[in-house]
């Protein structure tokens, strides 16, 4: 019901704004669009129209990660499954990058994960060997 009313309100405001530009004030147009936007946001999935989301849930689980080969003796996901962990699995973007590194370098999961983490550290201006910032203006307290 609200969706229909908001669409109707939006169409009416756009109609009056286009065909009677002098009779419809700018403030009235803005208020109408803001009201329509409030009701339309939950139903529209356009990225620039939706609200900003800082967290996006991951779609996979630990079982799928084990089947894809993203586990080792040092990074044992099997313990999470045995303990009944209901969290989502590993990050999809990181899994894609690690899988690509495994294929390109012909290495195992642990080595590919190390290479991926070193690349991430370099991108964030951190020395992968020492773990310290590369920024010359950085101040260290010991």
N, CA, C and O atoms as a DFTB+ gen file, in Angstrom:
568 C
 N C O
     1  1       0.825      -1.188       0.000
     2  2       0.000       0.000       0.000
     3  2       0.876       1.261       0.000
     4  3       0.644       2.195      -0.768
     5  1       1.910       1.266       0.899
     6  2       2.787       2.432       0.953
     7  2       3.569       2.601      -0.341
     8  3       3.824       3.721      -0.784
     9  1       3.942       1.486      -0.938
    10  2       4.685       1.559      -2.191
    11  2       3.835       2.205      -3.277
    12  3       4.313       3.057      -4.026
    13  1       2.591       1.800      -3.358
    14  2       1.681       2.375      -4.350
    15  2       1.486       3.867      -4.105
    16  3       1.519       4.664      -5.043
    17  1       1.283       4.241      -2.852
    18  2       1.074       5.655      -2.531
    19  2       2.324       6.485      -2.815
    20  3       2.226       7.612      -3.300
    21  1       3.482       5.937      -2.517
    22  2       4.707       6.692      -2.776
    23  2       4.954       6.843      -4.278
    24  3       5.395       7.900      -4.729
    25  1       4.675       5.801      -5.050
    26  2       4.797       5.913      -6.508
    27  2       3.804       6.935      -7.049
    28  3       4.146       7.739      -7.916
    29  1       2.597       6.905      -6.546
    30  2       1.574       7.857      -6.978
    31  2       2.004       9.278      -6.640
    32  3       1.875      10.182      -7.465
    33  1       2.511       9.473      -5.440
    34  2       2.986      10.785      -5.022
    35  2       4.142      11.251      -5.902
    36  3       4.190      12.416      -6.297
    37  1       5.050      10.369      -6.205
    38  2       6.185      10.708      -7.054
    39  2       5.731      11.085      -8.464
    40  3       6.206      12.070      -9.030
    41  1       4.828      10.314      -9.018
    42  2       4.323      10.602     -10.366
    43  2       3.600      11.940     -10.394
    44  3       3.776      12.717     -11.332
    45  1       2.791      12.218      -9.382
    46  2       2.080      13.499      -9.332
    47  2       3.052      14.675      -9.244
    48  3       2.882      15.673      -9.944
    49  1       4.052      14.564      -8.402
    50  2       5.013      15.658      -8.287
    51  2       5.793      15.854      -9.569
    52  3       6.025      16.989      -9.986
    53  1       6.202      14.768     -10.201
    54  2       6.920      14.901     -11.470
    55  2       6.028      15.480     -12.560
    56  3       6.486      16.265     -13.391
    57  1       4.761      15.097     -12.557
    58  2       3.807      15.632     -13.530
    59  2       3.664      17.138     -13.359
    60  3       3.771      17.893     -14.325
    61  1       3.421      17.572     -12.118
    62  2       3.256      19.002     -11.877
    63  2       4.559      19.765     -12.104
    64  3       4.536      20.913     -12.548
    65  1       5.671      19.147     -11.807
    66  2       6.953      19.822     -11.999
    67  2       7.268      20.022     -13.475
    68  3       7.865      21.030     -13.853
    69  1       6.870      19.064     -14.312
    70  2       7.166      19.162     -15.748
    71  2       6.181      20.052     -16.493
    72  3       6.584      20.855     -17.335
    73  1       4.895      19.916     -16.191
    74  2       3.881      20.613     -16.981
    75  2       3.462      21.951     -16.383
    76  3       2.922      22.794     -17.099
    77  1       3.692      22.162     -15.117
    78  2       3.361      23.433     -14.479
    79  2       4.558      23.918     -13.659
    80  3       4.483      23.980     -12.432
    81  1       5.656      24.260     -14.327
    82  2       6.870      24.590     -13.579
    83  2       6.752      25.851     -12.732
    84  3       7.409      25.948     -11.696
    85  1       5.941      26.814     -13.137
    86  2       5.833      28.055     -12.376
    87  2       4.925      27.906     -11.167
    88  3       5.070      28.645     -10.194
    89  1       3.994      26.967     -11.213
    90  2       3.051      26.811     -10.108
    91  2       3.596      25.918      -8.997
    92  3       3.102      25.962      -7.871
    93  1       4.603      25.113      -9.301
    94  2       5.168      24.210      -8.310
    95  2       6.498      24.790      -7.836
    96  3       7.419      24.973      -8.632
    97  1       6.594      25.075      -6.559
    98  2       7.830      25.659      -6.039
    99  2       8.920      24.587      -5.930
   100  3       8.628      23.394      -5.849
   101  1      10.145      25.023      -5.930
   102  2      11.275      24.107      -5.823
   103  2      11.271      23.393      -4.481
   104  3      11.582      22.204      -4.406
   105  1      10.925      24.106      -3.434
   106  2      10.875      23.499      -2.109
   107  2       9.840      22.388      -2.060
   108  3      10.075      21.344      -1.451
   109  1       8.705      22.604      -2.691
   110  2       7.652      21.586      -2.713
   111  2       8.112      20.351      -3.490
   112  3       7.792      19.225      -3.107
   113  1       8.853      20.553      -4.568
   114  2       9.377      19.423      -5.340
   115  2      10.366      18.610      -4.502
   116  3      10.326      17.379      -4.497
   117  1      11.246      19.307      -3.801
   118  2      12.243      18.616      -2.982
   119  2      11.579      17.833      -1.864
   120  3      11.957      16.691      -1.600
   121  1      10.599      18.425      -1.207
   122  2       9.889      17.727      -0.131
   123  2       9.180      16.492      -0.677
   124  3       9.211      15.432      -0.052
   125  1       8.553      16.621      -1.817
   126  2       7.863      15.480      -2.419
   127  2       8.812      14.351      -2.775
   128  3       8.504      13.183      -2.539
   129  1       9.965      14.688      -3.341
   130  2      10.935      13.655      -3.686
   131  2      11.527      12.993      -2.442
   132  3      11.785      11.789      -2.450
   133  1      11.743      13.755      -1.383
   134  2      12.257      13.164      -0.146
   135  2      11.245      12.220       0.491
   136  3      11.613      11.167       1.012
   137  1       9.971      12.596       0.449
   138  2       8.927      11.716       0.989
   139  2       8.842      10.442       0.157
   140  3       8.758       9.345       0.710
   141  1       8.864      10.577      -1.155
   142  2       8.795       9.397      -2.020
   143  2      10.032       8.521      -1.828
   144  3       9.929       7.294      -1.837
   145  1      11.195       9.139      -1.655
   146  2      12.434       8.384      -1.457
   147  2      12.377       7.554      -0.186
   148  3      12.866       6.425      -0.149
   149  1      11.780       8.116       0.849
   150  2      11.690       7.400       2.131
   151  2      10.937       6.084       1.977
   152  3      11.306       5.081       2.588
   153  1       9.899       6.084       1.175
   154  2       9.106       4.874       1.005
   155  2       9.674       3.943      -0.062
   156  3       9.398       2.744      -0.044
   157  1      10.460       4.476      -0.985
   158  2      10.965       3.655      -2.082
   159  2      12.274       2.940      -1.769
   160  3      12.569       1.920      -2.391
   161  1      13.059       3.435      -0.835
   162  2      14.373       2.848      -0.550
   163  2      14.315       1.352      -0.261
   164  3      15.144       0.618      -0.799
   165  1      13.379       0.849       0.564
   166  2      13.390      -0.597       0.826
   167  2      13.059      -1.458      -0.390
   168  3      13.399      -2.641      -0.411
   169  1      12.411      -0.895      -1.393
   170  2      11.958      -1.681      -2.530
   171  2      12.861      -1.568      -3.749
   172  3      12.744      -2.378      -4.668
   173  1      13.745      -0.601      -3.784
   174  2      14.603      -0.375      -4.935
   175  2      16.008      -0.849      -4.590
   176  3      16.532      -0.528      -3.523
   177  1      16.617      -1.612      -5.493
   178  2      17.940      -2.162      -5.210
   179  2      19.035      -1.511      -6.047
   180  3      20.057      -2.142      -6.317
   181  1      18.845      -0.284      -6.455
   182  2      19.871       0.429      -7.206
   183  2      20.940       0.882      -6.215
   184  3      20.604       1.516      -5.215
   185  1      22.222       0.577      -6.459
   186  2      23.267       0.869      -5.473
   187  2      23.360       2.345      -5.079
   188  3      23.557       2.646      -3.902
   189  1      23.222       3.271      -6.031
   190  2      23.356       4.682      -5.693
   191  2      22.126       5.209      -4.992
   192  3      22.167       6.297      -4.419
   193  1      21.031       4.466      -5.023
   194  2      19.791       4.909      -4.392
   195  2      19.659       4.326      -2.996
   196  3      19.012       4.911      -2.128
   197  1      20.273       3.176      -2.786
   198  2      20.176       2.517      -1.485
   199  2      21.077       3.212      -0.476
   200  3      21.974       3.970      -0.845
   201  1      20.832       2.951       0.777
   202  2      21.654       3.537       1.836
   203  2      23.026       2.882       1.849
   204  3      23.190       1.738       1.424
   205  1      24.005       3.623       2.341
   206  2      25.365       3.088       2.439
   207  2      25.405       1.970       3.466
   208  3      24.840       2.093       4.553
   209  1      26.074       0.881       3.119
   210  2      26.219      -0.240       4.035
   211  2      27.697      -0.447       4.290
   212  3      28.485      -0.581       3.354
   213  1      28.068      -0.474       5.555
   214  2      29.474      -0.675       5.873
   215  2      29.813      -2.148       5.990
   216  3      30.982      -2.520       5.888
   217  1      28.827      -2.985       6.200
   218  2      29.082      -4.415       6.346
   219  2      28.218      -5.178       5.359
   220  3      27.005      -4.974       5.307
   221  1      28.818      -6.034       4.593
   222  2      28.093      -6.891       3.667
   223  2      28.308      -8.329       4.121
   224  3      29.454      -8.770       4.211
   225  1      27.238      -9.079       4.412
   226  2      27.428     -10.445       4.886
   227  2      28.045     -11.337       3.815
   228  3      27.799     -11.166       2.622
   229  1      28.841     -12.278       4.262
   230  2      29.495     -13.226       3.371
   231  2      28.539     -14.387       3.129
   232  3      27.835     -14.811       4.044
   233  1      28.509     -14.902       1.902
   234  2      27.500     -15.888       1.529
   235  2      27.924     -17.342       1.708
   236  3      27.113     -18.236       1.469
   237  1      29.142     -17.609       2.111
   238  2      29.580     -18.996       2.182
   239  2      29.774     -19.427       3.629
   240  3      29.759     -18.605       4.545
   241  1      29.955     -20.716       3.814
   242  2      30.166     -21.276       5.137
   243  2      31.485     -22.037       5.140
   244  3      32.094     -22.248       4.092
   245  1      31.919     -22.446       6.328
   246  2      33.213     -23.107       6.470
   247  2      33.279     -24.428       5.705
   248  3      34.344     -24.799       5.213
   249  1      32.164     -25.137       5.599
   250  2      32.164     -26.426       4.894
   251  2      32.555     -26.234       3.424
   252  3      33.348     -27.001       2.878
   253  1      31.993     -25.212       2.802
   254  2      32.324     -24.936       1.400
   255  2      33.790     -24.525       1.253
   256  3      34.423     -24.826       0.241
   257  1      34.325     -23.837       2.262
   258  2      35.732     -23.428       2.208
   259  2      36.662     -24.632       2.279
   260  3      37.684     -24.672       1.594
   261  1      36.310     -25.615       3.106
   262  2      37.127     -26.837       3.194
   263  2      37.079     -27.597       1.875
   264  3      38.103     -28.085       1.398
   265  1      35.890     -27.697       1.287
   266  2      35.743     -28.414       0.020
   267  2      36.519     -27.732      -1.101
   268  3      36.981     -28.397      -2.028
   269  1      36.667     -26.407      -1.023
   270  2      37.404     -25.673      -2.054
   271  2      38.911     -25.708      -1.820
   272  3      39.674     -25.220      -2.654
   273  1      39.350     -26.280      -0.699
   274  2      40.780     -26.410      -0.430
   275  2      41.378     -25.268       0.363
   276  3      42.597     -25.103       0.373
   277  1      40.551     -24.475       1.028
   278  2      41.045     -23.343       1.802
   279  2      41.236     -23.716       3.268
   280  3      40.706     -23.055       4.160
   281  1      41.986     -24.763       3.502
   282  2      42.282     -25.198       4.862
   283  2      43.632     -25.901       4.861
   284  3      44.051     -26.468       3.852
   285  1      44.302     -25.858       6.001
   286  2      45.588     -26.539       6.145
   287  2      45.789     -26.874       7.617
   288  3      44.905     -26.642       8.442
   289  1      46.965     -27.425       7.940
   290  2      47.241     -27.769       9.343
   291  2      47.385     -26.519      10.198
   292  3      46.988     -26.517      11.364
   293  1      47.948     -25.460       9.633
   294  2      48.117     -24.226      10.407
   295  2      46.877     -23.340      10.388
   296  3      46.707     -22.493      11.266
   297  1      46.024     -23.524       9.413
   298  2      44.783     -22.748       9.300
   299  2      43.639     -23.753       9.202
   300  3      43.079     -23.969       8.127
   301  1      43.302     -24.359      10.327
   302  2      42.369     -25.483      10.360
   303  2      40.939     -24.988      10.570
   304  3      40.566     -24.583      11.671
   305  1      40.153     -25.026       9.507
   306  2      38.753     -24.613       9.583
   307  2      37.887     -25.752      10.119
   308  3      36.772     -25.523      10.588
   309  1      38.398     -26.961      10.047
   310  2      37.627     -28.126      10.486
   311  2      37.232     -28.019      11.962
   312  3      36.172     -28.509      12.352
   313  1      38.063     -27.392      12.775
   314  2      37.730     -27.193      14.190
   315  2      36.490     -26.321      14.348
   316  3      35.687     -26.542      15.255
   317  1      36.329     -25.342      13.479
   318  2      35.140     -24.488      13.540
   319  2      33.881     -25.292      13.239
   320  3      32.840     -25.072      13.858
   321  1      33.972     -26.215      12.301
   322  2      32.813     -27.041      11.956
   323  2      32.486     -27.989      13.096
   324  3      31.317     -28.172      13.435
   325  1      33.514     -28.599      13.697
   326  2      33.282     -29.529      14.805
   327  2      32.665     -28.832      16.010
   328  3      31.845     -29.421      16.714
   329  1      33.049     -27.595      16.249
   330  2      32.504     -26.874      17.401
   331  2      31.128     -26.283      17.116
   332  3      30.527     -25.662      17.994
   333  1      30.625     -26.470      15.898
   334  2      29.285     -25.975      15.557
   335  2      29.240     -24.476      15.332
   336  3      28.230     -23.833      15.617
   337  1      30.317     -23.921      14.828
   338  2      30.394     -22.483      14.584
   339  2      29.423     -22.102      13.469
   340  3      29.488     -22.662      12.375
   341  1      28.532     -21.162      13.736
   342  2      27.510     -20.762      12.763
   343  2      27.909     -19.525      11.964
   344  3      27.114     -19.016      11.175
   345  1      29.135     -19.038      12.164
   346  2      29.562     -17.851      11.423
   347  2      29.701     -18.165       9.936
   348  3      29.815     -19.320       9.526
   349  1      29.686     -17.117       9.161
   350  2      29.915     -17.282       7.726
   351  2      31.377     -17.643       7.503
   352  3      32.212     -17.450       8.387
   353  1      31.675     -18.152       6.352
   354  2      33.034     -18.595       6.055
   355  2      33.973     -17.447       5.767
   356  3      33.783     -16.330       6.250
   357  1      34.976     -17.731       4.984
   358  2      35.993     -16.743       4.658
   359  2      35.439     -15.713       3.680
   360  3      34.417     -15.944       3.033
   361  1      36.115     -14.590       3.579
   362  2      35.726     -13.505       2.689
   363  2      35.819     -13.960       1.231
   364  3      36.828     -14.537       0.827
   365  1      34.776     -13.704       0.444
   366  2      34.735     -14.165      -0.948
   367  2      35.846     -13.540      -1.797
   368  3      36.476     -14.229      -2.598
   369  1      36.083     -12.252      -1.625
   370  2      37.125     -11.579      -2.413
   371  2      38.501     -12.151      -2.081
   372  3      39.309     -12.395      -2.977
   373  1      38.762     -12.359      -0.807
   374  2      40.057     -12.920      -0.399
   375  2      40.219     -14.342      -0.927
   376  3      41.310     -14.727      -1.348
   377  1      39.134     -15.130      -0.909
   378  2      39.213     -16.498      -1.434
   379  2      39.548     -16.502      -2.917
   380  3      40.345     -17.320      -3.376
   381  1      38.940     -15.588      -3.667
   382  2      39.233     -15.520      -5.101
   383  2      40.699     -15.168      -5.337
   384  3      41.364     -15.773      -6.177
   385  1      41.191     -14.191      -4.590
   386  2      42.583     -13.781      -4.752
   387  2      43.550     -14.898      -4.356
   388  3      44.542     -15.136      -5.045
   389  1      43.263     -15.580      -3.250
   390  2      44.133     -16.670      -2.791
   391  2      44.104     -17.830      -3.780
   392  3      45.138     -18.439      -4.052
   393  1      42.931     -18.136      -4.315
   394  2      42.824     -19.207      -5.310
   395  2      43.631     -18.854      -6.564
   396  3      44.297     -19.714      -7.140
   397  1      43.567     -17.603      -6.976
   398  2      44.338     -17.148      -8.135
   399  2      45.840     -17.282      -7.867
   400  3      46.589     -17.722      -8.739
   401  1      46.278     -16.904      -6.669
   402  2      47.699     -17.021      -6.307
   403  2      48.122     -18.486      -6.284
   404  3      49.212     -18.826      -6.743
   405  1      47.257     -19.358      -5.748
   406  2      47.576     -20.791      -5.705
   407  2      47.779     -21.346      -7.106
   408  3      48.695     -22.136      -7.332
   409  1      46.928     -20.940      -8.053
   410  2      47.051     -21.427      -9.429
   411  2      48.262     -20.816     -10.133
   412  3      48.990     -21.511     -10.842
   413  1      48.472     -19.516      -9.934
   414  2      49.543     -18.827     -10.649
   415  2      50.930     -19.257     -10.161
   416  3      51.822     -19.494     -10.976
   417  1      51.118     -19.359      -8.857
   418  2      52.427     -19.693      -8.296
   419  2      52.603     -21.188      -8.074
   420  3      53.716     -21.642      -7.809
   421  1      51.536     -21.956      -8.176
   422  2      51.627     -23.392      -7.942
   423  2      52.007     -23.725      -6.508
   424  3      52.802     -24.633      -6.263
   425  1      51.442     -22.993      -5.570
   426  2      51.792     -23.199      -4.159
   427  2      50.564     -23.663      -3.379
   428  3      49.454     -23.708      -3.910
   429  1      50.778     -24.001      -2.131
   430  2      49.704     -24.449      -1.266
   431  2      48.934     -23.284      -0.661
   432  3      49.229     -22.117      -0.917
   433  1      47.942     -23.633       0.147
   434  2      47.064     -22.625       0.735
   435  2      47.813     -21.696       1.690
   436  3      47.605     -20.483       1.658
   437  1      48.679     -22.246       2.535
   438  2      49.396     -21.417       3.512
   439  2      50.304     -20.396       2.838
   440  3      50.343     -19.229       3.229
   441  1      51.032     -20.848       1.823
   442  2      51.938     -19.943       1.126
   443  2      51.160     -18.879       0.346
   444  3      51.557     -17.715       0.319
   445  1      50.060     -19.277      -0.282
   446  2      49.234     -18.319      -1.017
   447  2      48.610     -17.298      -0.066
   448  3      48.500     -16.118      -0.398
   449  1      48.207     -17.755       1.111
   450  2      47.636     -16.842       2.106
   451  2      48.695     -15.853       2.588
   452  3      48.391     -14.683       2.817
   453  1      49.938     -16.316       2.745
   454  2      51.029     -15.434       3.153
   455  2      51.304     -14.381       2.072
   456  3      51.496     -13.206       2.386
   457  1      51.322     -14.798       0.807
   458  2      51.546     -13.859      -0.300
   459  2      50.419     -12.834      -0.361
   460  3      50.664     -11.646      -0.570
   461  1      49.186     -13.296      -0.177
   462  2      48.030     -12.395      -0.203
   463  2      48.119     -11.374       0.935
   464  3      47.882     -10.185       0.720
   465  1      48.457     -11.829       2.132
   466  2      48.566     -10.912       3.270
   467  2      49.704      -9.913       3.077
   468  3      49.580      -8.754       3.475
   469  1      50.810     -10.348       2.471
   470  2      51.912      -9.427       2.205
   471  2      51.501      -8.363       1.192
   472  3      51.873      -7.197       1.328
   473  1      50.732      -8.761       0.171
   474  2      50.240      -7.784      -0.806
   475  2      49.297      -6.784      -0.149
   476  3      49.352      -5.589      -0.438
   477  1      48.429      -7.278       0.738
   478  2      47.507      -6.380       1.450
   479  2      48.275      -5.406       2.334
   480  3      47.916      -4.233       2.431
   481  1      49.326      -5.891       2.975
   482  2      50.132      -5.017       3.831
   483  2      50.840      -3.949       2.999
   484  3      50.914      -2.792       3.411
   485  1      51.362      -4.331       1.829
   486  2      52.022      -3.355       0.957
   487  2      51.030      -2.295       0.484
   488  3      51.369      -1.114       0.416
   489  1      49.810      -2.713       0.158
   490  2      48.784      -1.763      -0.290
   491  2      48.397      -0.789       0.818
   492  3      47.971       0.331       0.535
   493  1      48.541      -1.201       2.065
   494  2      48.203      -0.347       3.207
   495  2      49.427       0.346       3.800
   496  3      49.389       0.812       4.939
   497  1      50.514       0.413       3.030
   498  2      51.756       1.089       3.421
   499  2      52.358       0.517       4.699
   500  3      52.771       1.257       5.591
   501  1      52.400      -0.804       4.775
   502  2      53.023      -1.493       5.905
   503  2      54.091      -2.420       5.344
   504  3      53.851      -3.141       4.375
   505  1      55.263      -2.399       5.952
   506  2      56.346      -3.277       5.524
   507  2      55.991      -4.714       5.902
   508  3      55.821      -5.005       7.086
   509  1      55.871      -5.630       4.917
   510  2      55.453      -6.997       5.235
   511  2      56.471      -7.791       6.050
   512  3      56.104      -8.773       6.695
   513  1      57.730      -7.388       6.035
   514  2      58.751      -8.134       6.782
   515  2      58.797      -7.733       8.254
   516  3      58.995      -8.576       9.129
   517  1      58.613      -6.433       8.523
   518  2      58.710      -5.967       9.909
   519  2      57.353      -5.676      10.537
   520  3      57.222      -5.703      11.761
   521  1      56.346      -5.400       9.717
   522  2      55.026      -5.058      10.245
   523  2      54.909      -3.609      10.673
   524  3      53.938      -3.227      11.326
   525  1      55.892      -2.800      10.310
   526  2      55.880      -1.382      10.670
   527  2      55.434      -0.546       9.479
   528  3      55.625      -0.948       8.331
   529  1      54.841       0.615       9.745
   530  2      54.423       1.493       8.646
   531  2      55.617       1.972       7.824
   532  3      56.697       2.213       8.362
   533  1      55.410       2.106       6.527
   534  2      56.457       2.585       5.623
   535  2      56.538       4.114       5.663
   536  3      57.550       4.687       5.262
   537  1      55.515       4.756       6.127
   538  2      55.439       6.214       6.184
   539  2      56.619       6.780       6.979
   540  3      56.811       6.406       8.136
   541  1      57.419       7.682       6.374
   542  2      58.579       8.222       7.094
   543  2      58.187       9.128       8.267
   544  3      59.018       9.403       9.132
   545  1      56.952       9.588       8.306
   546  2      56.514      10.460       9.389
   547  2      55.925       9.680      10.563
   548  3      55.476      10.276      11.542
   549  1      55.924       8.362      10.468
   550  2      55.348       7.538      11.533
   551  2      56.195       7.640      12.799
   552  3      57.423       7.691      12.741
   553  1      55.515       7.670      13.940
   554  2      56.181       7.754      15.238
   555  2      55.984       6.428      15.950
   556  3      54.868       5.911      15.993
   557  1      57.062       5.863      16.516
   558  2      57.000       4.578      17.215
   559  2      57.282       4.780      18.696
   560  3      58.192       5.521      19.066
   561  1      56.514       4.132      19.526
   562  2      56.745       4.130      20.970
   563  2      57.120       2.720      21.382
   564  3      56.479       1.759      20.957
   565  1      58.146       2.583      22.200
   566  2      58.526       1.240      22.627
   567  2      58.482       1.094      24.129
   568  3      58.775       0.019      24.653
